[in-house]
Amino acid sequence: MSEQQLRDGIPVFAWRCAPSHLRTRRQLAAEGLRPNGQDIAARLERPRRRGEPLTAYLYDVRLAAAKREASPAQLEALARATRERQMRAAERRGIDRAVLEAEVDPGPAWASTGNAFAGLSANAFAAGQERKGLSR
């Protein structure tokens, strides 16, 4: 137990020395889990040259629950809020909202054979620019 100590009644582990059943919130989220209201099970600390150590709070994966799925109404509200945020960002840059809200169909012009770059991937286009000496 030389790698563990207690601080405020919570076990503190050195970096990379925590038991395998403890996870951070991000690790739980990557596994499709959430802490499920449990208290912090432990802390993980990594020393720094100056100042306070980096601290990660750990949760017991055995007490975690599956993430809840968003309802269709919640997903729709998020989509509307994201679109509004994008519109306001565009307006701050001088782009009129009416232009962005207009439904414009580019039609077959995008796939025309007259376009010299049609059918090229972005990497092929960049490679062509490098051959011509136009790259940065």
N, C-alpha and C positions, 0 to 999 in steps of 0.2 A: 504494500500500500504506500510505497514511497512516492508514487506518481500522483496520489490523490490527497487533498486536504479539504477541510470544511471552512466555509466562509458564510456567515449568516445562516447557518444550518443547511446550506446547499453544498453538495460535493463539488469540488473544483479539480478538474483534470488538466494535466499538461497537454500541450498540442499533440495530437495523434495518439493519445493514450486513453481515450474514453472507451468504455465497453461498447461492443458492437450493436447492442439493442437501443442505444441512444442516438437520436438524429436531430439535426437542426430543422427549423421550419422549412427551409428550402429543400432539404433532402426529403422531408415528408411529402412536400408538394410534388416533387419529382416522382415519387412513388404513388401519387394519387391519394395521399392521406392528409389529414389535418390533425392538430393536437387534441381536438375534442374537449377543450376546456380544462385539460389537466394543468397542474402547476409545473413550473420548470423543474425538471428532474436533476439537472446538473449544469455546470458551466464549464466551458472549455476556454483556456487562456493561452495566448501565445505572446511571449514577451516581445517588446520593442526596444530599440536603443534608447529612445526618450519617451517619457510620458507613460500613460496607463497602458497596460497590455490590451491586445485585441481580445474581445470577449465574444463567445458564441454561446447562446443558450440552447440547451439540449432537452429533448422530450423523449419519453419512452414510447417506442414504436408499438409495444404490446398494448398500450392504452389508446392509441390513435384510432381514428375512425376514417371511413372513406369520405372523400370530398363530396359535397352536395352538388348536384347538377343545377345549373341555372335554368329557370323556366323560360319558355319562349318569349314571354312578356319582358323579362329581365334582359334577355339577349337583344330584343328589339329596342329597348330603352338605351342600352349601351351603344348600339349602332347609331341611334339618333344623336346621342350626346357626342360621340366621336365625330360624326359628320358635322355637327354644329361647331365643334372645336376646330376642325379643319377649315370650315368656311370663315370663321373669325380670323384665323391665322392668315388666310389668303387675303382677306380684306385689309389687314394690317400691312400687307405688302402691296396694296394698291390694285388688287384684282377685284372687279365688281362681282357681287354675289349672283346677279342675274346671269352672267356669263357662265358661272360654275353650275348653276341649276338647270341651264338649258340642256336638253337632251340632243346631243349631236351625234349622228351616225357617220363615221368616216367613210362608210361604204366601201366599194372595191378599190378605192385609191390606195389603200395601205398595201394591198396585195398586187399592185400593178407591176408588170414586168419592166416598166420604164425606170423603176427605182433601182439605182446601181447597187444599193445595199440590201435589197430584198433577199430573203433567204439566208443571209449571213448571220451567224451567231455573234454575240457581243465580242467574244474572244477572237473570232476570225476578223472582225472589223478592226479591233485593236492591233492585231498582228499586221494587217494591211497598212495601218497608220505608221507602225514602227518601221516597216520596210521603206516607206516613203520618207522617213525621217521627220514625221510630224508628231511623234510622241514627246512627252515632257522630258 
